[in-house]
Amino acid sequence: MAAGSPALGSGGSNNITSLTPGQFSFVLQGTRLSYQQASNLSGTPSEFSTQLLSHLRPAARGPDPPATLVLKQLGYLVAVAPLSVAAQSAAWHMVGALPGLEMCGAGTDLSGRHGVGLCVDADGEQTEILVNKHTGSVLAIEVRLQRPSAAYPTVSSGSLILSITFTGA
């Protein structure tokens, strides 16, 4: 096998990854949020916000996580976590209260599905959650580079640097 050309397996959609208990987290960055903790998140917007931010603060460079990280995390939670209806509502309230949140128009995820984008810009990156306007489900989370960055020296502005597509939506 040549360098840079690892075997990728059959490429089928039936790949299974097993994790030992306690490894999986519903938080992309920060401290672990287990299935039980996710299912017990508060349905009260202020309590939900406090709980989520306590998990994200370790990943922040300052006292508060950037709005881009919070939006990415909220999109992920709404898409895959076992949230109660009240906690989902609290998550959407938190999305709506994010500083700098904008409607970024119609978009298409990597699976070709259409939705409406909610975006936040910070630190030279734009984070977008693409939402199915009919069902309210999160289709994708995307991050684009807004300006040249030392973290991505060969990547041009406007490039997609992260995409998570939720195919069950």
N, C-alpha and C positions, 0 to 999 in steps of 0.2 A: 504494500500500500504506500503510495507516494505521500510525502509530507504535505499537509494541508488538504488531504483527500481521505478523511476517515470513512470507514464503512458506516453507513447509516441504516443498515437493516433493510427490511422489506418495504418500508415507507407506508405500510398500511395504517389505517386509523384504529387498529385494535391493539396498539401498544399499551402495556400496563406497567405502571411504576408503583412499586410497593414501598411504603414508608412504615417504619416502626412507629408504634404509638408515641405521640408527643412531638414528632418531628414537623408535621405540617402546621402552617400558620396562615391565617386569613389576612395578615398584615404583610405587605410587600417589603417594607423597610421598617425598622424599629423592633420593638419587642414582640415576642410570639403572642398570637391571639388564637387560642384553641377553638375547636368546634363548639364546645360547651360555652366558652366565653363569648363567642360570636352570637350564639343563640340566646344569650342572656343580656345582650346590649340593651340599654334603656330605650324606651320609646319616647322619652321626653327629650326634645331637641337639646336643651342645655346639658343634661346628664350624658346623652349620647356623645355630644361634642367633647365633654371632659374626658370620658372614657377613651374615645378614639385618640385624642391628642396625647393622652398619657402613654399610649403605645408608640406614637410617632415621634415624640420629642427626642428620644435617643438618636434618631436619624437626622435631626435638624442641626444646622450649624450655629444656631442661636437659640433663644428661648422659645421661639415658636416655629413650627415646621412651615416651609414655604407653601403658598396656596397651590402651587403645581403638584407638590407631593400629596397634599390633602385631597385635591380633586382626583388624582390617580387612585389613591387609596379608597375614596368613597365610591368611585366607579367600580372598582374591583369588589368591594363588599356587596354593593347592590347586585352585581352580576352573579356572584358565586356563594356568598355566605348565607348561612341559615338564619337570616334576620326575620324577626317577627314583622307583621304588617306595620306596627307602630314604629319599630326601629328603622324600617325602610323609609317611612315617612320622615323620621328624624334625620336620616341620612340626606334625603332630598332637601330638607330645610337647611342643613349644613352646607350643601352644595350652593343653594341660593344665596347664602350669606357670605360666600367667599369673596374676599376683596379682589376686584379686577375681573370678576366673572363676566363673560360676554357670550352672546349667541354668535357662533362663528359660521352659521349657515348650514346648508345641506352638505352632506358628505357621504362617502362610500367607504366601507371597510374593505379589508383585503379579501373577503369572501364575495364582494360585489353587492352587499346589501346596503340600502340607502337609509339614512337617518339624519337627525339634526345634531349639530355639534355644540357642545358647551365647552368654552375654552378659558384658560388662564395663562397669562404670560408671566414669567419670572426668570431671572438669572440667564437670559439668553435662550430660554426654551419655552415652547408653547405646549401645554398639556391639553388634550381634548378628550372628552368622553363623547362617543357617538351613541345617540339614543334613538330607538325606534319610536317615532312620534305617535304610533297607534297603540303600542302596548306599554311604553315606558321602560322597556328592558334596555339594558346597556349592551350594545353590539360590540363595541371596541373601545380600547384606550390607546391613544396614540400620542407620541411626544415628537415634536419637530424642533430642529435646531433653528433658532431665529437669527443668530449672528455667529461669526467665527468663534471657535472655542478651543482653548488649550487642551480640554478633555478629548476633543475630536479634531485633531489638527489637520486631517486630510478630508474632512467632511464639509461640504458646502452648506451655506445657509439655506433653509427651507427643506433640508433633507429629513426624512423620517428616521429617527434613531431608536424608537421603540414602538412596537405594535403588539397589543394583546387582543386577539379576536375571540369572542365568545360564541361558539357555533351552536350552542344549545338555545340561543335566544331567538 
